């Protein structure tokens, strides 16, 4: 699934303009561009960093990752640059994951809020994180690109971008 995420996101964004990418449904919600900047940042600064620590340290300690702390970083990011960077990092990470021995998933870490976790737990959470943002981007695209064009039929959809 981690390997599929960039292609899914690319397909969702095939008709997204620059204006669509920076549109926010509310001041406290992410735009498509901010979601992509967050994915790019998280790929290296959260997931790859944790993956490397799982494999190089005995029971490393992890702090929770809070996207809200990095909003300024995401706010003015270039959509294409961020997405290209995300794709490059993801390709490297998937190749690395495929090279790991089968028993690597049992490696243990301590998460400050979740407690004892394994690498396998983190890999499943990584997919959960991806899918949540795929859903988020899909909902933003639906609201921005297609809802108004649906005319009176649009009222039958309860979007929550």
Backbone as JSON, one array per atom type, in Angstrom:
{
  "sequence": "XXXXXXXXXXXXXXXXXXXXXXXXXXXXXXXXXXXXXXXXXXXXXXXXXXXXXXXXXXXXXXXXXXXXXXXXXXXXXXXXXXXXXXXXXXXXXXXXXXXXXXXXXXXXXXXXXXXXXXXXXXXXXXXXXXXXXXXXXXXXXXXXXXXXXXXXXXXXXXXXX",
  "N": [[0.82, -1.2, 0.0], [1.96, 1.25, 0.76], [3.58, 1.77, -1.41], [1.73, 2.36, -3.37], [0.49, 4.79, -2.77], [1.6, 7.37, -3.8], [0.84, 7.25, -6.58], [-1.95, 7.08, -6.41], [-2.55, 9.55, -5.25], [-1.55, 11.25, -7.27], [-3.34, 10.65, -9.35], [-5.73, 11.6, -8.23], [-5.22, 14.3, -8.29], [-5.14, 15.11, -10.91], [-6.67, 17.01, -12.31], [-6.42, 19.31, -10.85], [-6.02, 22.7, -10.24], [-3.69, 25.42, -9.63], [-5.01, 27.25, -8.0], [-6.96, 25.6, -6.91], [-5.33, 23.92, -5.44], [-4.4, 25.47, -3.34], [-6.64, 26.23, -2.03], [-8.61, 26.41, 0.89], [-10.97, 24.77, 2.87], [-11.77, 25.79, 5.27], [-10.41, 28.05, 7.72], [-8.96, 26.56, 9.65], [-8.38, 24.17, 8.45], [-6.53, 21.95, 6.28], [-5.15, 22.74, 3.05], [-4.95, 21.19, -0.24], [-2.31, 21.45, -1.1], [-1.0, 21.88, 1.35], [-1.48, 19.44, 2.6], [0.07, 17.76, 0.96], [2.61, 18.85, 1.42], [2.84, 18.24, 4.11], [2.83, 15.4, 3.99], [5.25, 15.0, 2.6], [7.1, 16.1, 4.43], [6.61, 14.48, 6.7], [7.36, 12.0, 5.73], [10.18, 11.91, 5.71], [11.01, 13.15, 8.14], [9.59, 11.97, 10.14], [8.6, 9.2, 9.64], [10.79, 7.87, 8.2], [12.92, 8.55, 9.83], [12.13, 7.33, 12.23], [12.02, 4.66, 11.39], [14.76, 4.17, 10.8], [15.81, 4.49, 13.37], [14.49, 2.46, 14.79], [15.81, 0.28, 13.72], [18.48, 0.69, 14.3], [18.85, 1.17, 17.0], [18.43, -0.03, 20.35], [15.32, -0.36, 21.55], [14.32, 2.44, 21.01], [13.17, 5.74, 22.0], [10.21, 7.48, 21.18], [8.68, 10.56, 20.36], [5.36, 11.91, 20.1], [4.12, 12.79, 16.84], [3.15, 15.89, 15.65], [1.28, 17.41, 13.36], [0.27, 19.99, 13.4], [2.22, 21.54, 14.54], [3.91, 22.18, 12.52], [2.75, 23.84, 10.67], [3.47, 26.37, 9.54], [5.6, 25.66, 7.95], [4.32, 24.15, 6.02], [2.5, 25.89, 4.86], [3.35, 27.74, 2.79], [4.45, 26.14, 0.87], [5.66, 24.78, -2.22], [3.58, 23.12, -4.39], [4.2, 21.18, -6.49], [6.97, 20.77, -6.1], [7.0, 19.78, -3.46], [5.46, 17.47, -3.78], [6.99, 16.02, -5.62], [9.28, 15.62, -4.07], [8.2, 14.07, -2.02], [7.46, 11.76, -3.52], [10.01, 10.84, -4.35], [11.27, 10.31, -1.87], [9.49, 8.36, -0.9], [9.78, 6.28, -2.76], [12.44, 5.52, -2.27], [12.19, 4.74, 0.42], [10.35, 2.59, 0.28], [11.81, 0.76, -1.25], [13.88, 0.27, 0.59], [12.41, -0.83, 2.74], [11.57, -3.21, 1.57], [13.91, -4.6, 1.56], [14.39, -5.42, 4.11], [14.88, -7.88, 6.71], [12.57, -10.56, 7.46], [12.0, -10.74, 10.2], [12.28, -8.18, 11.18], [10.04, -6.64, 11.76], [9.38, -7.15, 14.38], [10.95, -5.58, 15.98], [11.34, -3.32, 18.74], [10.06, -0.29, 20.2], [9.62, 2.61, 22.32], [6.89, 4.59, 22.56], [5.97, 7.8, 23.51], [3.25, 8.41, 24.05], [1.74, 6.18, 23.15], [2.99, 3.99, 24.22], [4.63, 0.8, 24.39], [5.66, -0.17, 21.23], [5.87, -1.93, 18.09], [7.96, -2.3, 15.17], [6.36, -3.31, 13.16], [3.83, -2.41, 14.03], [4.21, 0.36, 13.61], [4.52, 0.4, 10.83], [1.98, -0.35, 9.96], [0.56, 1.82, 10.99], [1.65, 3.82, 9.43], [0.55, 3.3, 6.93], [-2.15, 3.73, 7.64], [-1.99, 6.48, 8.13], [-1.3, 7.43, 5.56], [-3.63, 6.64, 4.09], [-5.59, 8.12, 5.39], [-4.89, 10.7, 4.58], [-5.13, 10.42, 1.82], [-7.89, 10.1, 1.64], [-8.57, 12.62, 2.62], [-7.49, 14.37, 0.65], [-9.01, 13.49, -1.54], [-11.56, 14.28, -0.7], [-11.23, 17.05, -0.59], [-10.78, 17.56, -3.32], [-13.23, 16.69, -4.36], [-14.97, 18.58, -3.17], [-13.97, 21.04, -4.09], [-13.62, 20.84, -6.93], [-15.83, 19.46, -8.07], [-18.34, 19.61, -6.75], [-19.89, 22.04, -7.11], [-20.36, 21.87, -9.85], [-22.12, 19.77, -9.97], [-24.56, 20.81, -9.68], [-28.01, 20.92, -8.76], [-27.93, 18.31, -7.87], [-25.8, 18.13, -6.19], [-26.59, 18.67, -3.6], [-27.17, 16.33, -2.37], [-24.94, 15.28, -1.3], [-22.86, 15.08, 1.46], [-20.25, 16.64, 2.16], [-17.06, 16.7, 3.78], [-14.54, 18.29, 3.76]],
  "CA": [[0.0, 0.0, 0.0], [2.83, 2.44, 0.78], [4.06, 1.98, -2.77], [0.63, 2.83, -4.22], [-0.01, 6.11, -2.38], [1.89, 8.48, -4.73], [0.04, 7.14, -7.79], [-3.34, 7.4, -6.07], [-2.62, 11.0, -5.09], [-1.37, 11.85, -8.6], [-4.6, 10.5, -10.08], [-6.71, 12.51, -7.64], [-4.87, 15.69, -8.56], [-4.91, 15.31, -12.35], [-7.36, 18.2, -12.81], [-6.34, 20.33, -9.82], [-5.29, 23.91, -10.61], [-2.94, 26.07, -8.54], [-6.01, 27.83, -7.1], [-7.56, 24.48, -6.19], [-4.34, 23.35, -4.52], [-4.21, 26.33, -2.16], [-7.96, 26.47, -1.43], [-8.85, 25.79, 2.2], [-12.39, 24.8, 3.14], [-11.93, 26.58, 6.5], [-9.08, 28.49, 8.16], [-8.26, 25.57, 10.46], [-8.25, 22.94, 7.67], [-5.44, 21.94, 5.32], [-5.36, 22.74, 1.6], [-4.29, 20.05, -0.88], [-0.87, 21.72, -1.06], [-0.51, 21.68, 2.73], [-1.47, 17.99, 2.84], [1.24, 17.2, 0.27], [3.8, 19.29, 2.15], [2.86, 17.44, 5.34], [3.26, 14.04, 3.64], [6.67, 15.06, 2.28], [7.82, 16.32, 5.68], [6.45, 13.3, 7.55], [8.07, 10.86, 5.14], [11.56, 11.89, 6.16], [11.23, 13.61, 9.5], [8.89, 11.12, 11.09], [8.63, 7.76, 9.35], [12.13, 7.32, 7.9], [13.73, 8.72, 11.03], [11.74, 6.28, 13.17], [12.45, 3.39, 10.81], [16.2, 4.05, 11.02], [16.07, 4.32, 14.81], [14.03, 1.1, 15.13], [16.78, -0.71, 13.26], [19.84, 0.94, 14.77], [18.88, 1.34, 18.45], [17.63, -0.94, 21.16], [14.16, 0.27, 22.18], [14.37, 3.91, 20.99], [12.0, 6.47, 22.48], [9.63, 8.37, 20.18], [7.69, 11.56, 20.73], [4.27, 11.98, 19.12], [4.31, 13.74, 15.75], [1.99, 16.76, 15.59], [1.32, 18.2, 12.13], [-0.06, 21.39, 13.69], [3.45, 22.26, 14.9], [4.66, 22.48, 11.3], [1.87, 24.52, 9.72], [4.18, 27.41, 8.81], [6.41, 24.97, 6.96], [3.43, 23.65, 4.97], [1.63, 26.95, 4.34], [3.83, 28.37, 1.55], [5.2, 25.15, 0.12], [5.34, 24.61, -3.64], [2.87, 21.86, -4.56], [4.94, 20.2, -7.3], [8.24, 20.45, -5.43], [6.72, 18.93, -2.31], [5.0, 16.15, -4.21], [8.16, 15.34, -6.21], [10.12, 15.2, -2.96], [7.49, 12.96, -1.38], [7.59, 10.58, -4.37], [11.39, 10.36, -4.3], [11.49, 9.7, -0.56], [8.68, 7.15, -0.78], [10.41, 5.22, -3.56], [13.62, 5.08, -1.51], [11.73, 4.06, 1.64], [9.75, 1.3, -0.08], [12.93, -0.12, -1.61], [14.55, -0.1, 1.83], [11.53, -1.73, 3.48], [11.58, -4.51, 0.9], [15.19, -5.26, 1.81], [14.5, -5.79, 5.52], [14.58, -9.27, 7.03], [11.19, -10.8, 7.89], [11.83, -10.55, 11.64], [12.48, -6.77, 11.55], [8.78, -6.11, 12.28], [9.29, -7.37, 15.82], [11.77, -4.61, 16.72], [10.52, -2.61, 19.72], [10.35, 1.1, 20.59], [8.68, 3.17, 23.3], [6.24, 5.82, 22.12], [5.6, 8.51, 24.74], [1.81, 8.33, 24.31], [1.17, 4.86, 22.85], [3.69, 2.95, 24.96], [5.47, -0.14, 23.66], [5.22, -0.43, 19.86], [6.82, -2.66, 17.25], [8.1, -1.76, 13.83], [5.15, -3.71, 12.44], [2.78, -1.45, 14.4], [4.47, 1.62, 12.94], [4.27, 0.26, 9.4], [0.53, -0.3, 9.79], [0.14, 3.2, 11.24], [2.11, 4.6, 8.27], [-0.51, 3.11, 5.93], [-3.32, 4.46, 8.14], [-1.71, 7.89, 7.91], [-1.44, 7.66, 4.11], [-5.02, 6.51, 3.66], [-6.32, 9.28, 5.92], [-4.62, 11.86, 3.73], [-5.74, 10.14, 0.51], [-9.29, 10.46, 1.83], [-8.64, 14.07, 2.78], [-7.29, 14.99, -0.67], [-10.19, 13.16, -2.35], [-12.67, 15.11, -0.23], [-10.94, 18.41, -1.04], [-11.0, 17.59, -4.76], [-14.68, 16.61, -4.55], [-15.6, 19.84, -2.77], [-13.48, 22.18, -4.88], [-13.72, 20.67, -8.38], [-17.01, 18.78, -8.61], [-19.61, 19.85, -6.07], [-20.66, 23.09, -7.77], [-20.76, 21.38, -11.17], [-23.2, 18.8, -9.85], [-25.82, 21.54, -9.64], [-28.92, 20.54, -7.68], [-27.6, 16.98, -7.36], [-24.78, 18.28, -5.16], [-27.16, 18.75, -2.25], [-27.28, 14.97, -1.83], [-23.61, 14.9, -0.79], [-22.43, 15.74, 2.69], [-18.79, 16.64, 2.11], [-16.36, 17.2, 4.96], [-13.11, 18.41, 3.37]],
  "C": [[0.87, 1.26, 0.0], [3.33, 2.78, -0.62], [2.99, 2.61, -3.66], [0.22, 4.28, -3.95], [0.35, 7.22, -3.36], [1.05, 8.43, -6.0], [-1.42, 7.49, -7.55], [-3.49, 8.92, -5.95], [-2.46, 11.72, -6.43], [-2.67, 11.8, -9.39], [-5.67, 11.46, -9.54], [-6.47, 13.96, -8.04], [-4.74, 16.01, -10.05], [-5.6, 16.55, -12.92], [-7.31, 19.37, -11.82], [-5.47, 21.5, -10.31], [-4.5, 24.43, -9.41], [-3.93, 26.64, -7.51], [-6.68, 26.73, -6.27], [-6.61, 23.96, -5.11], [-4.15, 24.18, -3.26], [-5.53, 26.64, -1.45], [-8.09, 25.7, -0.11], [-10.35, 25.87, 2.48], [-12.75, 25.59, 4.41], [-10.53, 26.97, 6.96], [-8.28, 27.44, 8.92], [-8.09, 24.23, 9.75], [-7.1, 23.07, 6.68], [-5.95, 22.09, 3.89], [-4.71, 21.47, 1.04], [-2.78, 20.24, -0.81], [-0.28, 21.49, 0.32], [-0.5, 20.19, 3.08], [-0.23, 17.37, 2.2], [2.54, 17.61, 0.95], [3.95, 18.49, 3.44], [3.33, 16.01, 5.05], [4.75, 14.0, 3.34], [7.51, 15.2, 3.54], [7.79, 15.08, 6.56], [7.25, 12.1, 7.04], [9.5, 10.76, 5.65], [11.75, 12.17, 7.63], [10.48, 12.81, 10.56], [9.15, 9.65, 10.75], [10.02, 7.22, 9.06], [13.03, 7.43, 9.12], [13.41, 7.61, 12.04], [12.18, 4.91, 12.67], [13.94, 3.17, 11.08], [16.52, 3.82, 12.49], [15.61, 2.94, 15.29], [15.14, 0.09, 14.85], [18.19, -0.51, 13.81], [19.97, 1.05, 16.28], [18.06, 0.25, 19.13], [16.56, -0.12, 21.87], [14.25, 1.81, 22.21], [13.08, 4.51, 21.54], [11.52, 7.45, 21.43], [8.63, 9.33, 20.82], [6.56, 11.51, 19.72], [4.6, 13.01, 18.05], [3.04, 14.56, 15.62], [2.1, 17.67, 14.38], [1.06, 19.68, 12.39], [1.18, 22.21, 14.04], [4.22, 22.74, 13.67], [3.85, 23.25, 10.27], [2.58, 25.6, 8.91], [5.04, 26.82, 7.71], [5.55, 24.56, 5.76], [2.72, 24.78, 4.2], [2.08, 27.49, 2.99], [4.64, 27.41, 0.68], [4.74, 25.09, -1.33], [4.78, 23.21, -3.86], [3.7, 20.82, -5.32], [6.25, 19.8, -6.66], [8.01, 19.5, -4.26], [6.3, 17.53, -2.74], [6.14, 15.35, -4.83], [9.06, 14.81, -5.1], [9.5, 14.01, -2.22], [7.67, 11.67, -2.2], [9.0, 9.98, -4.31], [11.67, 9.66, -2.96], [10.73, 8.38, -0.43], [9.31, 6.0, -1.56], [11.62, 4.64, -2.82], [13.2, 4.28, -0.28], [11.13, 2.69, 1.33], [10.84, 0.3, -0.48], [13.65, -0.62, -0.36], [13.71, -1.09, 2.63], [11.54, -3.13, 2.87], [12.86, -5.29, 1.17], [15.33, -5.77, 3.25], [14.22, -7.27, 5.73], [13.16, -9.39, 7.61], [10.98, -10.51, 9.38], [11.99, -9.1, 12.1], [11.21, -6.17, 12.16], [8.63, -6.27, 13.77], [10.15, -6.43, 16.64], [10.86, -3.71, 17.56], [11.01, -1.18, 19.94], [9.33, 1.5, 21.65], [8.18, 4.51, 22.76], [5.69, 6.51, 23.36], [4.1, 8.42, 25.05], [1.24, 6.93, 24.13], [1.81, 3.74, 23.67], [4.53, 2.07, 24.04], [4.86, -0.41, 22.28], [6.29, -1.24, 19.14], [6.94, -1.93, 15.92], [6.88, -2.12, 12.99], [3.98, -2.78, 12.77], [2.97, -0.14, 13.64], [4.19, 1.53, 11.45], [2.77, 0.28, 9.1], [0.0, 1.12, 10.01], [0.52, 4.1, 10.07], [1.06, 4.5, 7.16], [-1.79, 3.82, 6.36], [-3.18, 5.95, 7.88], [-1.88, 8.23, 6.43], [-2.91, 7.66, 3.7], [-5.88, 7.65, 4.19], [-6.12, 10.5, 5.05], [-5.1, 11.65, 2.3], [-7.22, 10.52, 0.57], [-9.46, 11.97, 1.9], [-8.48, 14.79, 1.43], [-8.5, 14.71, -1.56], [-11.36, 14.05, -1.97], [-12.47, 16.57, -0.64], [-11.19, 18.55, -2.54], [-12.51, 17.55, -5.05], [-15.35, 17.96, -4.28], [-15.22, 20.99, -3.7], [-13.78, 22.04, -6.37], [-15.08, 20.19, -8.88], [-18.34, 19.14, -7.98], [-20.46, 20.89, -6.79], [-21.17, 22.62, -9.14], [-21.88, 20.35, -11.13], [-24.56, 19.47, -9.76], [-26.71, 21.08, -8.49], [-28.65, 19.14, -7.12], [-26.56, 17.04, -6.24], [-25.33, 18.29, -3.75], [-27.31, 17.37, -1.6], [-25.96, 14.47, -1.24], [-23.26, 15.73, 0.42], [-20.91, 15.68, 2.76], [-18.21, 17.24, 3.38], [-14.87, 17.32, 4.64], [-12.25, 18.98, 4.48]]
}
